[in-house]
Amino acid sequence: MKTLLSVLVFSFGIAASVMAGMPVNAECPISGKPIRLIFRSKYKDQVIAFCCADCKDKFDKSPSSYASHVKVAAKQP
């Protein structure tokens, strides 16, 4: 019983950490192209994703310039 409980607690912990790192956007705020999850930055407690390293670098250099371009994707039920 303790083993099962440990596995469940561990599984919920993994799921929570994965969801915490999910981006709020589906399109790159710089180019408008689909995002790739490997290119992410954190801005004001939100994870923003980008299509490529160049767009991520542009955002990281001046996030306030591009923050208004972030289109928050609709959440899936």
C-alpha positions in Angstrom: 0.0 0.0 0.0 2.8 2.4 0.8 4.5 1.6 -2.5 1.3 2.4 -4.4 0.9 5.7 -2.6 4.5 6.6 -3.2 4.0 5.9 -7.0 0.9 8.0 -7.1 2.5 10.9 -5.3 5.5 10.7 -7.6 3.3 10.6 -10.7 1.4 13.7 -9.6 4.6 15.5 -8.9 5.9 14.7 -12.4 2.7 15.8 -14.0 2.6 19.1 -12.1 6.2 19.9 -13.0 5.6 19.2 -16.7 2.5 21.4 -16.8 4.3 24.2 -15.0 6.8 24.4 -17.9 4.2 24.5 -20.6 4.1 27.7 -22.7 1.1 29.9 -22.8 1.4 30.5 -26.5 1.1 28.3 -29.7 2.7 30.8 -32.1 6.1 32.5 -31.9 5.6 36.1 -30.8 8.4 37.2 -33.1 7.8 35.3 -36.3 4.2 34.0 -36.0 5.4 30.5 -36.8 4.5 27.4 -34.7 6.5 27.1 -31.5 9.1 24.4 -30.7 9.1 23.5 -27.0 12.9 23.5 -26.8 13.0 27.3 -27.2 11.4 28.8 -24.0 11.8 31.8 -21.8 10.1 32.8 -18.6 8.6 36.2 -18.5 6.4 37.5 -15.6 5.7 34.0 -14.3 4.6 32.8 -17.7 6.5 30.4 -20.0 6.8 31.8 -23.6 7.9 29.5 -26.4 9.5 30.4 -29.7 10.1 28.8 -33.1 13.9 29.1 -33.1 16.9 30.2 -31.1 17.1 33.5 -33.0 13.6 34.5 -31.9 14.2 33.5 -28.3 17.4 35.6 -28.3 15.5 38.6 -29.6 12.9 38.3 -27.0 15.4 37.7 -24.2 17.3 40.9 -25.1 14.1 43.1 -25.0 11.1 41.2 -23.6 9.0 44.3 -22.9 9.2 45.1 -26.7 7.7 41.8 -27.7 5.5 40.9 -24.7 2.4 42.4 -26.3 2.9 40.1 -29.3 2.4 37.0 -27.2 -1.0 35.4 -28.1 -2.1 33.3 -25.3 -3.5 30.0 -26.7 -6.9 28.7 -25.7 -6.7 26.1 -23.0 -7.8 22.5 -23.9 -10.6 21.1 -21.7 
